[in-house]
Structure formats: structure tokens, C-alpha cells
């Protein structure tokens, strides 16, 4: 199996397969209602919707770079990086969960059409290559997925 295939397998497992660390996206996001998604576990903490939107921002960055959209950037700690959601909104929650599914499909498709040489190419406007970016997306996903699981648990939502 080559490195691109490894990345696709990791993305798939992280989304709805077996991961060594525990539960995947599908499991963690199950049973989260819009009210739960927009509830802060404590003052100044991110809610689940904000964590998912932040995670999606960086998946979108990777997708845009893979598509060659070198002008797409995200300013760290901006509203684009960390959207704020203060009110429960079923339509926004549905958009976020659908965007996650879409980003998953798009990443898998883009990578399935790529070759290993891509991984050594520098991401335009950065000092790192696509290998680092794509592994970073996986690490970032796992980190924030764990936060979502903790918030869900703090809000006493059953798995």
C-alpha cells in the first residue's frame, strides 16, 4: 500500500471505521441534537458546533490546496477559523454535519486521483509539503473529535 492509499484508509477509518484510539466521527456525532451542538459546556468554552466548524475550516483549506486554489487562506483565530454560534439552529447543525460528509468524500476523491509525488510538493504560500498538511488534517481531526466527545460527555449525552 502506498502513502496516498494509507492516507485514504486513515481518513476512512477516522470517519466511520476502526481506529486504535476509540470512536470515529460517525459514532461521536451520533445522538447530538441541535440544542446539544450549540450548548457551551461552561463559560468561554467552544460548543460542539464551533469545534466542528473549526475542524471543517482546515479540511476546507486542505481541499482547496489540493484543488490548486492557492489563493485560499485562513487567518488563524479569525471568524473563518473559529466561527461563533450562540444560538441553537437546526439548519446550521445540519449544514455542518453535511459539510463534514462532503469534505470526507472530497478528500477521498482528490487523494484517489493523486500520486505519491504530490506529498513531497510544497503547499503554496507555506513552508510545508502536502504530506505534512494531510497528516496534520488527520491529527487535527482526532484532536477536535476528542474535544467533541468530551463536550458531549459533559453535557450528559449518551453515545
C-alpha positions in Angstrom: 0.0 0.0 0.0 1.5 3.4 -0.9 1.3 6.5 1.2 -1.7 8.0 -0.6 -3.6 4.8 0.0 -2.6 4.9 3.6 -3.9 8.4 4.0 -7.2 7.4 2.4 -7.5 4.4 4.7 -6.8 6.6 7.8 -9.4 9.2 6.7 -12.0 6.5 6.1 -11.3 4.7 9.4 -11.4 8.0 11.3 -14.7 8.9 9.7 -16.6 5.6 10.1 -14.2 2.7 10.6 -12.0 1.2 13.2 -9.4 3.5 14.8 -6.9 2.3 17.5 -7.8 5.3 19.8 -11.5 4.8 20.1 -14.6 6.1 18.4 -14.9 7.6 14.9 -16.7 10.7 13.7 -19.9 8.8 12.9 -20.1 7.4 16.5 -19.1 10.6 18.3 -21.5 12.7 16.4 -24.4 10.3 16.9 -27.2 11.4 19.2 -26.2 15.1 19.1 -29.2 17.3 18.8 -29.0 20.9 17.6 -29.7 22.1 21.1 -26.7 20.0 22.4 -24.5 21.1 19.5 -24.9 24.7 20.4 -24.7 24.4 24.2 -21.5 25.5 25.8 -20.3 23.1 28.5 -19.0 26.0 30.5 -18.5 29.8 30.1 -16.0 30.7 27.3 -15.7 27.1 26.1 -16.4 26.2 22.5 -19.6 24.3 21.8 -19.7 21.2 19.5 -20.9 23.2 16.5 -17.9 25.6 16.8 -15.5 22.7 17.2 -16.9 21.0 14.1 -16.9 24.3 12.1 -13.2 24.9 13.1 -12.3 21.3 12.1 -14.1 21.9 8.8 -12.3 25.1 8.1 -8.9 23.3 8.0 -10.3 20.4 6.0 -11.6 23.0 3.5 -8.1 24.6 3.4 -6.6 21.2 2.6 -9.2 20.6 -0.1 -8.7 24.0 -1.7 -4.9 23.5 -1.8 -5.3 20.0 -3.3 -7.5 21.6 -6.0 -4.8 24.1 -6.7 -6.7 27.1 -5.2 -3.5 28.7 -3.9 -5.3 32.0 -3.1 -7.5 30.3 -0.4 -6.2 31.1 3.1 -7.4 31.1 6.6 -6.3 33.7 9.1 -5.6 31.9 12.4 -8.1 32.9 15.2 -10.3 34.6 12.7 -14.1 34.2 12.4 -13.3 31.9 9.5 -11.1 29.8 11.7 -13.4 29.8 14.7 -17.0 30.7 13.9 -19.1 31.7 16.8 -22.5 30.1 17.3 -24.5 31.4 20.3 -28.0 30.1 19.5 -29.3 26.6 18.7 -30.0 26.3 15.0 -31.1 23.0 13.4 -30.4 24.2 9.9 -26.8 25.2 10.7 -26.2 21.9 12.6 -27.5 20.0 9.5 -25.2 22.1 7.2 -22.2 21.4 9.4 -22.8 17.7 9.5 -23.4 17.6 5.7 -20.3 19.7 5.2 -18.3 17.1 7.1 -19.7 14.3 5.0 -18.9 16.3 1.8 -15.4 17.1 2.9 -14.8 13.5 3.6 -15.9 12.5 0.1 -14.0 15.2 -1.5 -10.8 14.4 0.4 -11.1 10.7 -0.6 -11.8 11.6 -4.2 -9.0 14.1 -4.5 -6.5 11.7 -2.9 -7.6 8.8 -5.0 -6.7 10.8 -8.1 -3.3 11.8 -6.7 0.1 10.1 -6.7 2.8 9.9 -4.0 4.8 12.7 -5.7 2.1 15.2 -4.6 3.1 14.5 -1.0 6.6 16.0 -1.5 5.3 19.2 -3.1 5.3 22.3 -1.0 1.8 23.7 -0.3 1.8 27.1 -2.0 2.3 30.0 0.4 3.6 27.7 3.2 6.9 26.1 4.3 5.5 22.6 4.5 4.5 19.9 2.0 1.3 18.1 1.3 2.5 15.1 3.4 2.6 17.4 6.4 -0.7 19.1 5.6 -2.6 15.9 5.1 -1.2 14.2 8.2 -1.9 17.4 10.0 -5.5 17.3 9.0 -5.8 13.7 10.4 -4.1 14.8 13.7 -6.3 17.9 13.9 -9.4 15.8 13.3 -8.6 13.4 16.1 -7.7 16.2 18.5 -11.0 18.1 17.9 -13.0 14.9 17.7 -11.8 14.1 21.2 -12.9 17.5 22.4 -16.3 17.0 20.8 -16.6 13.6 22.7 -15.6 15.3 26.0 -18.2 18.1 25.5 -20.8 15.5 24.6 -20.0 13.7 27.8 -20.0 16.9 29.9 -23.5 17.6 28.5 -24.5 14.0 29.5 -25.4 12.9 26.0 -25.5 9.1 25.6 -23.2 7.6 23.0 
